[in-house]
Amino acid sequence: MSLKSQVSSFKSKTDDRRLKTKIIALICFAAFALFACSSGKAKRNEFVIAESKSYEASLFRQNCAICHGQEANGKEMDGKLIPSLRYGAAAQKSEEEIYLQIKEGKLPMPSFKNQLTEEEIKRMVQFVRRDLQGKEGN
């Protein structure tokens, strides 16, 4: 094999490696971009109560945050675990069950029928389902 053909073969191999490197870099970039986009969708229900100026968020801060935590993620209080309103058992409840829980209470949660109006209770049910749990409701 002549020197010219060896150089040509070497160039061809080098070009192939560069092309493969570029393709791998492009695939890595595309995978990263796809991951970044999908991560944003996963956080749809990460509604920030502290930043919200909604009436419902204000009601939550006044009436619910003391037990369920500032962002409704639950907390420990007097050695007892107060549940999250975003995940877990609360996320499995129907709108009617949430409504009754707020209105009538269920120990250790007190009833709010004397603190909140009927309309406020209904709005809080929607707040929990839509904003905190990310569920589309009626």
C-alpha positions in Angstrom: 0.0 0.0 0.0 1.4 3.4 -1.0 1.9 6.3 1.3 -0.9 8.2 -0.5 -3.4 5.4 0.1 -2.3 5.0 3.7 -2.9 8.8 4.3 -6.2 8.6 2.5 -7.2 5.6 4.6 -6.1 7.3 7.8 -8.1 10.5 6.8 -11.2 8.3 6.1 -10.9 6.6 9.5 -10.4 10.0 11.3 -13.4 11.5 9.4 -15.5 8.4 10.4 -14.5 8.9 14.1 -15.4 12.6 14.0 -18.7 11.8 12.4 -19.5 9.1 15.1 -18.4 11.6 17.8 -20.7 14.2 16.4 -23.6 11.8 16.2 -23.1 10.6 19.7 -22.9 14.2 20.9 -26.1 15.0 19.0 -27.9 12.0 20.5 -26.7 13.0 24.1 -27.9 16.5 23.5 -31.3 15.3 22.2 -31.7 12.9 25.2 -30.8 15.7 27.6 -33.3 18.1 26.0 -36.0 15.4 26.1 -35.4 14.7 29.7 -35.5 18.5 30.6 -38.8 18.9 28.8 -40.4 15.8 30.5 -39.1 17.0 33.9 -41.1 20.2 33.5 -44.3 18.2 32.9 -43.7 16.0 36.0 -43.8 19.1 38.2 -47.2 20.3 36.9 -48.7 19.8 40.4 -45.9 21.7 42.1 -48.2 24.7 42.7 -46.5 27.1 45.1 -49.0 28.2 47.7 -46.7 30.9 49.2 -46.5 32.6 45.8 -50.2 32.4 45.0 -52.5 35.4 45.4 -55.6 33.3 44.9 -58.4 33.5 47.4 -58.2 29.7 47.9 -54.5 29.9 48.7 -55.2 32.6 51.2 -57.9 30.4 52.9 -55.4 27.6 52.9 -52.7 29.7 54.6 -55.3 30.9 57.2 -57.0 27.6 58.0 -54.9 24.6 56.8 -51.2 25.4 56.7 -50.9 25.2 60.5 -51.5 21.4 60.3 -50.8 20.4 56.7 -47.7 22.6 56.3 -47.0 25.8 54.3 -47.0 23.9 51.0 -49.5 21.1 52.0 -46.8 18.4 52.0 -47.8 17.3 55.5 -45.8 17.5 58.7 -45.3 16.0 62.1 -47.2 17.7 64.9 -47.1 16.5 68.5 -45.6 13.2 67.4 -48.4 12.6 64.9 -48.0 12.7 61.1 -50.4 15.1 59.4 -50.9 13.9 55.8 -49.9 15.7 52.6 -52.9 17.0 50.6 -50.9 16.6 47.4 -50.0 12.9 47.5 -50.8 9.7 49.3 -54.3 9.0 50.8 -55.5 12.5 50.1 -54.8 12.1 46.4 -57.0 9.0 46.3 -60.1 10.7 47.8 -63.0 11.8 45.6 -64.3 15.4 45.6 -67.2 14.4 47.8 -64.8 12.8 50.4 -62.7 15.9 50.4 -65.8 18.1 50.8 -67.0 16.1 53.7 -63.6 16.0 55.3 -63.4 19.8 55.2 -67.1 20.4 56.2 -67.6 17.8 58.9 -64.1 17.0 59.9 -62.8 13.6 60.9 -60.6 13.3 64.0 -58.1 14.7 64.4 -59.1 17.2 61.7 -61.8 19.7 62.9 -64.9 20.6 61.1 -64.8 23.9 59.2 -68.5 24.3 58.6 -68.6 27.1 61.1 -65.5 28.9 59.8 -66.0 28.6 56.0 -69.1 29.3 53.9 -70.5 26.6 51.6 -68.9 28.3 48.6 -65.5 28.5 50.4 -65.6 24.8 51.2 -66.4 24.0 47.5 -63.6 26.3 46.4 -61.2 24.6 48.7 -62.2 21.2 47.3 -61.3 22.5 43.8 -58.1 24.0 45.2 -56.9 20.7 46.6 -57.9 18.7 43.5 -56.8 21.2 40.8 -53.9 23.2 42.3 -52.4 20.8 44.9 -53.0 17.5 43.2 -52.9 18.6 39.5 -56.2 16.9 38.7 -58.7 18.3 36.3 -62.0 18.4 37.9 -65.7 19.3 37.4 
